[in-house]
Amino acid sequence: MELKPTITYDDFAKLDLRIGTIISAEFHPNADRILKVQVDLGGEQRQVCAGVRAYYDPATLPGKQVVVVANLAPRKIRGEDSNGMLLAASALTGDQVTDVVLLAPSKEVPAGSTVS
């Protein structure tokens, strides 16, 4: 697998990575690959649209902790606001994605905790 271009530490330091606790998740009404996820970032709740619908049942996600890019510019995805990004790893067999796994802390931490 080819690596992306090297960035500086200062580029990396611009990312605000936080632990979020999923409050709820549901199917996106206008997209067959996306879930609408409500995330608690410790005093703030946000909606994030995540392309994990094929890999997660929304009923299993509430209470799960995930890593969120908290300072990603908001955007509309198929008519729904998305205010962040859930980080995930894609398992590949050749060029085919065989699984997508949401990144999470190994033990529970308070929502809003920083990731470094």
KELUM-872637 format. One record per residue: residue in three letters; x, y, z of N, C-alpha, C, O in turn; residue number from 1. Coordinates in pm, 1 decimal, m for minus. Atoms other than C-alpha are relative to their C-alpha. Layout:
// KELUM-872637
+-----+----------+----------+----------+----------+----------+----------+----------+----------+----------+----------+----------+----------+-----+
! res !    neast !   nnorth !      nup !   caeast !  canorth !     caup !    ceast !   cnorth !      cup !    oeast !   onorth !      oup !   n !
+-----+----------+----------+----------+----------+----------+----------+----------+----------+----------+----------+----------+----------+-----+
! ala !        X !        Y !        Z !        X !        Y !        Z !        X !        Y !        Z !        X !        Y !        Z ! NUM !
...
+-----+----------+----------+----------+----------+----------+----------+----------+----------+----------+----------+----------+----------+-----+
// end
This chain:
// KELUM-872637
+-----+----------+----------+----------+----------+----------+----------+----------+----------+----------+----------+----------+----------+-----+
! res !    neast !   nnorth !      nup !   caeast !  canorth !     caup !    ceast !   cnorth !      cup !    oeast !   onorth !      oup !   n !
+-----+----------+----------+----------+----------+----------+----------+----------+----------+----------+----------+----------+----------+-----+
! met !     84.5 !   m117.0 !      0.0 !      0.0 !      0.0 !      0.0 !     89.7 !    124.2 !      0.0 !    185.4 !    133.2 !     77.0 !   1 !
! glu !    m78.3 !   m122.2 !     12.8 !    136.2 !    339.3 !    m98.2 !    m36.3 !     99.0 !    110.6 !   m154.1 !    122.8 !    137.4 !   2 !
! leu !     21.5 !    m98.6 !   m105.7 !    181.2 !    594.8 !    182.5 !    m29.9 !    136.8 !    m60.0 !     14.5 !    168.7 !   m170.3 !   3 !
! lys !     27.3 !   m138.4 !     40.9 !     48.8 !    949.4 !    155.0 !    124.8 !     83.4 !     24.8 !    215.1 !     40.0 !     96.3 !   4 !
! pro !   m118.0 !    m85.1 !    m19.9 !    297.6 !   1238.5 !    140.5 !     24.0 !     31.9 !    147.8 !    m70.3 !     41.3 !    226.3 !   5 !
! thr !    m39.0 !    m33.9 !   m135.8 !    487.0 !   1320.7 !    460.5 !    m52.3 !    138.7 !     36.9 !    m50.5 !    231.0 !    m44.5 !   6 !
! ile !     42.3 !   m130.0 !    m51.5 !    345.7 !   1602.3 !    673.8 !     90.2 !     36.4 !    116.3 !    163.9 !    m47.6 !    168.1 !   7 !
! thr !    m78.7 !    m44.0 !   m114.5 !    508.2 !   1807.7 !    945.0 !    m78.2 !    m24.8 !    128.7 !   m198.8 !    m48.9 !    125.9 !   8 !
! tyr !     67.4 !     11.2 !   m129.1 !    433.3 !   1778.2 !   1315.2 !   m103.8 !    110.5 !     14.8 !   m212.4 !     87.5 !     68.0 !   9 !
! asp !     94.1 !   m112.3 !    m10.6 !    269.0 !   2121.0 !   1293.4 !   m129.6 !    m29.6 !    m75.8 !   m237.6 !      9.2 !    m31.1 !  10 !
! asp !    121.1 !     38.9 !     73.4 !     28.4 !   1984.1 !   1030.2 !    m83.6 !    m95.4 !     84.4 !   m204.9 !    m77.9 !     96.1 !  11 !
! phe !     70.5 !     96.6 !    m84.2 !    m62.0 !   1691.5 !   1257.5 !    m62.3 !     68.4 !    120.9 !   m174.9 !     36.6 !    159.0 !  12 !
! ala !     47.3 !    m67.1 !   m121.8 !    m99.3 !   1920.4 !   1560.7 !   m126.3 !     82.6 !    m25.0 !   m194.9 !    119.7 !     70.3 !  13 !
! lys !    122.5 !    m74.8 !     31.3 !   m379.6 !   2106.9 !   1380.1 !   m125.2 !    m83.8 !     21.7 !   m234.0 !    m28.9 !     39.2 !  14 !
! leu !    115.7 !     87.5 !    m20.6 !   m606.4 !   1803.2 !   1421.6 !    m42.0 !      1.8 !    146.5 !     41.9 !    m10.3 !    235.8 !  15 !
! asp !     54.5 !     10.0 !   m134.8 !   m832.4 !   1810.0 !   1727.1 !    m72.9 !   m133.5 !      8.5 !   m190.0 !   m144.5 !    m27.6 !  16 !
! leu !     55.4 !    134.5 !    m12.7 !   m889.1 !   1440.8 !   1796.8 !    m54.2 !    m15.8 !    140.9 !     17.0 !      7.6 !    238.6 !  17 !
! arg !     67.4 !     14.4 !   m128.9 !  m1137.9 !   1370.6 !   2076.9 !    m70.0 !   m134.7 !      8.9 !   m104.3 !   m196.1 !    m92.2 !  18 !
! ile !     82.5 !    118.9 !    m22.7 !  m1310.5 !   1073.2 !   2230.7 !   m145.0 !     45.7 !      8.3 !   m179.4 !    137.1 !     83.4 !  19 !
! gly !    143.1 !    m26.3 !     m4.3 !  m1681.6 !   1079.9 !   2165.0 !    m72.6 !   m126.6 !     41.4 !    m29.7 !   m237.9 !     10.9 !  20 !
! thr !     86.4 !    112.6 !    m35.7 !  m1951.7 !    859.8 !   2312.3 !   m124.8 !      8.6 !    m86.3 !   m193.6 !    110.7 !    m87.4 !  21 !
! ile !    115.7 !      0.2 !     89.1 !  m2220.9 !    761.2 !   2064.8 !   m127.5 !     m4.2 !     83.0 !   m145.6 !    m90.6 !    168.7 !  22 !
! ile !    129.2 !    m10.3 !    m67.9 !  m2565.4 !    863.1 !   2187.8 !   m105.1 !    m79.5 !    m76.8 !   m183.6 !   m154.5 !    m18.7 !  23 !
! ser !     96.4 !     71.6 !     84.7 !  m2766.4 !    730.3 !   1894.5 !     55.1 !     m8.6 !   m141.2 !    145.3 !     65.7 !   m179.8 !  24 !
! ala !    m38.1 !     16.3 !    140.7 !  m2729.8 !    612.7 !   1536.8 !   m122.9 !    m47.4 !    m76.0 !   m205.1 !   m123.1 !    m24.3 !  25 !
! glu !    111.9 !     41.1 !     85.3 !  m2974.8 !    570.4 !   1252.0 !     44.6 !      2.8 !   m144.6 !    146.7 !     62.4 !   m178.9 !  26 !
! phe !    m29.9 !      0.0 !    142.1 !  m2978.9 !    507.2 !    880.7 !    m19.6 !    139.7 !    m56.9 !   m117.2 !    206.7 !    m23.2 !  27 !
! his !     14.6 !   m125.9 !     72.7 !  m2922.7 !    817.4 !    666.0 !   m114.8 !    m19.6 !    m98.5 !   m116.7 !   m119.2 !   m170.9 !  28 !
! pro !    116.7 !     21.7 !     85.4 !  m3250.4 !    869.2 !    477.8 !     28.3 !      8.4 !   m149.9 !    m50.8 !    m40.9 !   m230.4 !  29 !
! asn !    m27.7 !    m22.7 !    141.6 !  m3082.6 !    962.2 !    147.8 !    130.8 !    m62.2 !    m48.2 !    181.9 !    m25.1 !   m153.8 !  30 !
! ala !   m127.4 !     61.1 !     39.1 !  m2770.4 !    745.0 !    136.8 !      6.0 !   m143.1 !     51.6 !    m20.7 !   m168.5 !    169.0 !  31 !
! asp !      0.7 !    141.5 !    m39.4 !  m2730.6 !    368.5 !    141.3 !    129.0 !    m46.9 !     67.0 !    136.4 !   m162.3 !    109.2 !  32 !
! arg !   m126.5 !     39.8 !    m63.6 !  m2373.9 !    366.6 !    283.0 !     28.7 !     75.9 !    129.0 !    132.5 !     54.7 !    191.6 !  33 !
! ile !    m29.7 !    m93.8 !   m108.6 !  m2407.7 !    625.6 !    561.0 !    m95.2 !    m18.1 !    117.5 !   m214.5 !    m42.9 !    100.0 !  34 !
! leu !     78.9 !     m9.4 !   m121.0 !  m2525.3 !    630.2 !    921.1 !      7.6 !    142.3 !     53.1 !    112.4 !    206.3 !     44.5 !  35 !
! lys !      0.8 !   m126.4 !    m74.0 !  m2629.0 !    948.9 !   1103.2 !     22.9 !    m35.2 !    145.7 !    m54.3 !   m109.9 !    205.7 !  36 !
! val !    m40.8 !     35.2 !   m135.6 !  m2458.2 !    933.1 !   1440.9 !      0.7 !    126.3 !     86.0 !     58.9 !    227.9 !     48.0 !  37 !
! gln !     m4.5 !   m108.4 !    m98.0 !  m2518.1 !   1160.6 !   1740.6 !    108.7 !    m36.1 !    100.9 !    107.3 !   m144.4 !    159.3 !  38 !
! val !   m116.9 !     26.9 !    m83.7 !  m2197.9 !   1190.6 !   1944.8 !     11.0 !    104.6 !    110.6 !     m3.3 !    224.4 !     86.0 !  39 !
! asp !    m27.7 !    m87.9 !   m114.2 !  m2133.6 !   1336.2 !   2291.4 !    150.8 !     21.7 !      5.6 !    228.3 !    m72.9 !     19.7 !  40 !
! leu !   m142.3 !    m33.5 !     m7.1 !  m1800.3 !   1519.1 !   2292.8 !     34.4 !     65.4 !    133.2 !    130.2 !    142.3 !    141.3 !  41 !
! gly !    m27.9 !    m57.1 !   m131.5 !  m1815.2 !   1612.0 !   2661.9 !    m52.8 !    141.1 !      9.6 !     23.6 !    236.9 !     m2.1 !  42 !
! gly !     60.3 !   m132.7 !     m9.9 !  m2055.5 !   1900.0 !   2702.2 !    m53.4 !     52.8 !   m131.4 !   m117.0 !    158.2 !   m134.6 !  43 !
! glu !     49.7 !    m39.8 !    132.1 !  m2134.0 !   1922.0 !   2331.9 !    m41.5 !   m125.7 !    m75.2 !     29.8 !   m226.0 !    m76.5 !  44 !
! gln !     45.8 !    110.9 !     83.1 !  m2339.0 !   1693.3 !   2110.6 !      4.3 !     42.1 !   m145.7 !    m27.6 !    156.0 !   m180.0 !  45 !
! arg !     m9.8 !    m27.9 !    143.5 !  m2285.0 !   1669.6 !   1736.1 !    m56.0 !   m114.7 !    m80.9 !    m59.1 !   m229.7 !    m37.2 !  46 !
! gln !     38.1 !    101.8 !     96.9 !  m2423.8 !   1488.4 !   1438.0 !    117.2 !    m19.5 !    m96.0 !    174.1 !     76.9 !   m147.1 !  47 !
! val !   m105.1 !     35.0 !     93.8 !  m2166.8 !   1308.4 !   1225.0 !    m57.0 !   m104.8 !    m95.3 !   m118.5 !   m202.3 !    m52.0 !  48 !
! cys !     39.1 !     99.8 !    100.0 !  m2242.3 !   1124.1 !    901.6 !    122.1 !    m87.5 !    m27.1 !    228.7 !    m37.7 !    m63.3 !  49 !
! ala !   m112.4 !     93.4 !     11.9 !  m2024.6 !    813.4 !    880.3 !    m31.9 !   m109.8 !    m99.8 !   m140.4 !   m167.9 !    m96.6 !  50 !
! gly !     18.5 !    101.5 !    103.7 !  m1981.2 !    573.8 !    588.7 !     24.9 !   m140.8 !     48.4 !    107.9 !   m212.4 !     m7.5 !  51 !
! val !    m21.1 !    131.8 !    m60.4 !  m2006.7 !    261.0 !    801.2 !   m126.7 !    m86.0 !      0.3 !   m131.8 !   m188.2 !     68.8 !  52 !
! arg !    129.1 !     68.7 !     m4.0 !  m2362.8 !    146.3 !    730.8 !      9.0 !   m149.2 !    m33.7 !    m63.8 !   m230.3 !     23.5 !  53 !
! ala !    m13.2 !    140.7 !     39.7 !  m2252.7 !   m179.3 !    566.0 !     67.6 !    m85.0 !    107.9 !     64.2 !   m207.8 !    100.6 !  54 !
! tyr !    m81.1 !     71.7 !    m97.5 !  m2042.7 !   m271.9 !    871.1 !    m54.2 !      4.6 !    142.8 !    m10.6 !    m72.6 !    228.2 !  55 !
! tyr !     53.5 !    m15.3 !   m135.3 !  m2245.8 !   m161.2 !   1175.7 !   m151.2 !      9.7 !     m1.8 !   m209.0 !     80.2 !    m84.5 !  56 !
! asp !    142.4 !    m13.0 !    m26.5 !  m2602.5 !   m208.9 !   1291.2 !    m14.1 !    121.1 !     92.7 !     46.6 !    122.7 !    199.7 !  57 !
! pro !      9.6 !   m119.4 !    m84.0 !  m2704.3 !    132.4 !   1429.8 !    m46.6 !    m28.9 !    143.0 !    m12.5 !     46.1 !    234.5 !  58 !
! ala !     48.7 !     34.0 !   m134.1 !  m2875.4 !    m35.6 !   1727.4 !    113.0 !    m42.3 !     93.4 !     97.0 !    m36.7 !    215.3 !  59 !
! thr !   m112.2 !     46.6 !    m83.1 !  m2535.3 !   m167.0 !   1848.5 !     96.5 !    112.3 !     38.5 !    188.5 !     89.5 !    117.1 !  60 !
! leu !    m99.1 !   m105.9 !    m19.4 !  m2358.8 !    170.8 !   1852.9 !    m18.6 !     87.6 !    124.3 !     81.9 !    133.5 !    178.5 !  61 !
! pro !     11.3 !    m86.0 !   m119.0 !  m2510.8 !    370.6 !   2144.8 !     82.7 !    m52.2 !    116.7 !     80.0 !   m170.9 !    149.0 !  62 !
! gly !    m88.2 !     32.9 !   m110.8 !  m2265.7 !    377.7 !   2435.0 !    142.4 !    m28.5 !    m42.7 !    232.7 !    m26.0 !     40.9 !  63 !
! lys !   m135.1 !     28.9 !     49.7 !  m1965.1 !    293.1 !   2214.4 !     80.6 !    129.8 !     m5.4 !     29.1 !    234.4 !    m44.9 !  64 !
! gln !    m89.2 !   m115.0 !     11.1 !  m1669.6 !    529.9 !   2237.7 !     80.0 !    m10.8 !   m128.8 !    120.7 !   m119.5 !   m169.6 !  65 !
! val !    m69.5 !     m5.9 !    127.8 !  m1498.1 !    640.4 !   1917.7 !     93.1 !    120.2 !     m1.9 !     80.3 !    211.1 !     80.1 !  66 !
! val !    m88.6 !   m114.1 !     20.9 !  m1222.4 !    874.5 !   1800.7 !    m63.2 !     88.9 !   m106.7 !   m101.4 !     42.2 !   m214.0 !  67 !
! val !     66.2 !    m97.0 !     87.5 !  m1362.1 !   1190.5 !   1638.4 !     98.1 !    110.4 !    m37.7 !    170.1 !    162.0 !     47.8 !  68 !
! val !    m70.1 !   m122.0 !     41.6 !  m1191.2 !   1459.1 !   1430.1 !    m98.7 !    113.0 !     29.2 !   m195.6 !    132.7 !    m44.1 !  69 !
! ala !     96.6 !    m98.0 !    m49.9 !  m1360.4 !   1743.7 !   1617.3 !      8.2 !    134.9 !    m70.6 !    m86.9 !    212.8 !    m64.5 !  70 !
! asn !    m11.9 !   m131.5 !     63.1 !  m1230.1 !   2039.1 !   1417.6 !     m4.2 !     m6.0 !   m152.7 !     47.4 !     83.1 !   m220.1 !  71 !
! leu !     20.9 !      8.9 !    144.4 !  m1315.8 !   1920.5 !   1067.1 !   m112.7 !     95.5 !    m37.3 !   m214.6 !    101.5 !     31.4 !  72 !
! ala !    102.5 !    m95.9 !     42.7 !  m1513.1 !   2185.9 !    879.4 !   m132.0 !    m71.6 !    m25.3 !   m133.1 !   m178.2 !    m86.9 !  73 !
! pro !    130.7 !     62.2 !     23.3 !  m1887.9 !   2108.8 !    877.3 !    m30.8 !     m7.1 !   m149.3 !     15.1 !     75.6 !   m228.1 !  74 !
! arg !     45.5 !      9.6 !    138.5 !  m2043.8 !   1989.9 !    552.4 !   m131.7 !    m75.4 !     m4.3 !   m165.7 !   m149.7 !     87.8 !  75 !
! lys !    125.2 !     73.2 !     21.9 !  m2372.9 !   1861.3 !    419.7 !     32.9 !   m124.6 !    m79.8 !    104.2 !   m118.7 !   m180.0 !  76 !
! ile !    m16.9 !    125.6 !     71.2 !  m2375.4 !   1498.6 !    313.8 !   m139.4 !    m51.3 !    m33.4 !   m213.7 !    m96.1 !     54.0 !  77 !
! arg !    132.7 !     41.4 !     47.5 !  m2681.3 !   1413.5 !    104.4 !   m111.4 !     65.5 !     80.5 !   m209.7 !      0.7 !    116.6 !  78 !
! gly !    104.3 !    m76.4 !    m67.3 !  m2880.5 !   1686.0 !    280.3 !      6.0 !      0.5 !    151.3 !    m74.6 !     68.4 !    215.0 !  79 !
! glu !    m12.8 !      5.1 !   m145.9 !  m2769.8 !   1608.5 !    637.0 !    131.3 !     64.2 !     43.0 !    234.6 !     45.8 !    m21.4 !  80 !
! asp !   m120.3 !    m62.6 !    m53.0 !  m2523.4 !   1812.3 !    844.7 !     92.1 !   m104.6 !     61.2 !     47.4 !   m195.7 !    130.9 !  81 !
! ser !   m100.9 !     83.1 !    m62.5 !  m2200.7 !   1639.2 !    941.0 !    102.7 !     92.7 !     62.5 !    162.9 !    175.1 !     m6.3 !  82 !
! asn !    m86.5 !    m89.7 !    m75.9 !  m1991.7 !   1808.0 !   1210.4 !    114.0 !    m76.2 !     65.1 !    125.3 !    m80.3 !    187.6 !  83 !
! gly !   m114.1 !     76.5 !    m47.3 !  m1679.1 !   1595.0 !   1240.2 !     15.8 !   m124.6 !    m83.6 !    m51.5 !   m142.2 !   m185.2 !  84 !
! met !    m23.5 !    126.9 !     69.7 !  m1550.0 !   1257.1 !   1130.7 !     36.8 !   m105.3 !    103.0 !    117.4 !    m80.4 !    192.7 !  85 !
! leu !    m38.5 !    113.0 !    m83.2 !  m1534.2 !    920.9 !   1303.7 !    117.8 !    m69.0 !    m67.5 !    112.6 !    m97.6 !   m187.2 !  86 !
! leu !   m115.4 !     67.5 !     58.5 !  m1195.2 !    757.6 !   1252.8 !    m23.0 !   m150.8 !     m1.4 !    m75.9 !   m208.5 !     93.5 !  87 !
! ala !     19.6 !    143.2 !     18.7 !  m1197.1 !    402.3 !   1123.5 !    117.5 !    m57.9 !    m77.6 !    187.4 !     12.5 !   m150.5 !  88 !
! ala !   m100.5 !     73.4 !     76.3 !   m959.7 !    141.3 !    987.3 !    m72.4 !    m88.4 !   m100.8 !   m174.5 !   m149.5 !    m69.2 !  89 !
! ser !     57.3 !     84.6 !    104.8 !  m1035.9 !    m37.9 !    660.7 !     89.8 !   m120.7 !    m20.9 !    208.4 !   m106.9 !    m51.0 !  90 !
! ala !    m72.1 !    124.1 !     28.0 !   m931.7 !   m401.2 !    628.1 !    m14.0 !    m27.9 !   m149.2 !   m124.1 !    m23.6 !   m204.1 !  91 !
! leu !     m0.3 !     22.6 !    144.3 !   m833.0 !   m480.3 !    269.7 !     46.6 !   m140.2 !    m33.5 !    134.3 !   m196.0 !     32.4 !  92 !
! thr !    m50.9 !    119.8 !     64.8 !   m795.3 !   m795.7 !     68.2 !     25.0 !     43.1 !   m143.8 !    m68.1 !     57.9 !   m222.9 !  93 !
! gly !    m33.0 !    m62.7 !    128.1 !   m609.8 !   m670.1 !   m236.0 !    m49.7 !    143.2 !      4.0 !    m14.5 !    218.7 !     94.6 !  94 !
! asp !     58.7 !   m134.8 !      2.7 !   m799.4 !   m354.2 !   m331.4 !   m141.5 !      2.8 !     56.4 !   m204.8 !    108.3 !     59.3 !  95 !
! gln !    138.3 !     11.9 !    m47.5 !  m1129.5 !   m478.4 !   m182.6 !     m7.9 !     23.4 !    150.9 !     63.7 !    m41.4 !    227.3 !  96 !
! val !     23.8 !    m20.7 !   m142.6 !  m1248.4 !   m341.6 !    154.6 !    m85.5 !   m115.5 !     50.3 !   m194.4 !   m140.7 !     m1.3 !  97 !
! thr !     72.2 !    114.8 !    m54.7 !  m1355.1 !   m642.2 !    361.5 !    m62.6 !     28.8 !    135.8 !   m151.5 !    m44.0 !    180.1 !  98 !
! asp !     57.0 !    m38.9 !   m128.6 !  m1428.7 !   m468.9 !    692.2 !     41.3 !    143.2 !     30.2 !    145.3 !    190.1 !    m16.1 !  99 !
! val !    m31.6 !   m134.1 !    m49.1 !  m1437.7 !   m123.2 !    849.1 !    m22.2 !     m3.1 !    150.5 !   m128.5 !    m43.5 !    197.7 ! 100 !
! val !      3.0 !      5.5 !   m145.4 !  m1361.5 !    m88.9 !   1220.3 !     17.5 !    140.2 !     55.6 !    118.2 !    206.0 !     29.5 ! 101 !
! leu !    m11.4 !   m130.6 !    m64.8 !  m1431.7 !    227.8 !   1418.1 !    110.8 !     m4.6 !    104.5 !    120.2 !   m100.3 !    181.4 ! 102 !
! leu !   m108.9 !     m6.1 !    m98.1 !  m1128.1 !    332.7 !   1623.4 !    m55.6 !     44.1 !    134.0 !   m138.0 !    135.3 !    141.2 ! 103 !
! ala !     53.3 !    m23.8 !   m133.6 !  m1191.5 !    335.2 !   1997.3 !    110.9 !    m15.9 !    103.4 !    208.9 !    m86.5 !     79.5 ! 104 !
! pro !    m98.8 !     21.5 !   m106.6 !   m997.2 !    363.8 !   2322.8 !    m11.2 !   m141.8 !     54.3 !   m117.0 !   m203.9 !     44.9 ! 105 !
! ser !      0.5 !    137.0 !    m53.1 !   m900.2 !     33.9 !   2486.8 !    m74.1 !     m9.9 !    132.5 !   m112.6 !   m119.4 !    173.6 ! 106 !
! lys !     86.1 !     m3.1 !   m118.7 !  m1080.7 !    139.4 !   2805.3 !    m74.2 !    132.8 !     m0.5 !    m31.4 !    228.5 !    m65.0 ! 107 !
! glu !     85.0 !   m118.0 !      2.1 !  m1351.1 !    395.5 !   2874.9 !     69.7 !    120.1 !     63.5 !    134.8 !    108.9 !    167.4 ! 108 !
! val !    m50.2 !   m127.6 !    m49.3 !  m1246.5 !    757.5 !   2922.6 !   m112.6 !    101.5 !    m12.3 !   m208.9 !     76.2 !    m84.8 ! 109 !
! pro !    107.6 !    m98.0 !     11.1 !  m1458.3 !   1071.2 !   2967.4 !    m15.8 !     51.8 !   m143.4 !     82.5 !     75.9 !   m213.4 ! 110 !
! ala !     26.5 !    m59.1 !    131.5 !  m1626.0 !   1198.4 !   2650.8 !     66.1 !    136.7 !     m6.5 !     62.2 !    213.0 !     90.0 ! 111 !
! gly !    m70.9 !   m126.1 !     18.5 !  m1428.2 !   1491.9 !   2511.9 !    148.4 !     m9.9 !     29.2 !    222.5 !     84.9 !      3.3 ! 112 !
! ser !   m143.3 !     16.5 !    m26.5 !  m1090.9 !   1351.8 !   2621.4 !     78.1 !     17.3 !   m129.6 !     33.2 !    m25.7 !   m235.9 ! 113 !
! thr !    m81.9 !    m22.2 !    117.8 !   m814.1 !   1454.1 !   2382.8 !     79.4 !   m126.3 !    m34.4 !    114.2 !   m206.4 !     52.4 ! 114 !
! val !    m81.5 !    110.1 !     50.7 !   m626.7 !   1203.3 !   2169.8 !    127.5 !     60.7 !    m54.3 !    123.4 !    156.3 !   m131.7 ! 115 !
! ser !   m127.3 !    m53.5 !     49.4 !   m258.4 !   1262.5 !   2106.5 !     95.2 !   m112.0 !    m31.5 !    207.9 !    m87.2 !    m74.3 ! 116 !
+-----+----------+----------+----------+----------+----------+----------+----------+----------+----------+----------+----------+----------+-----+
// end
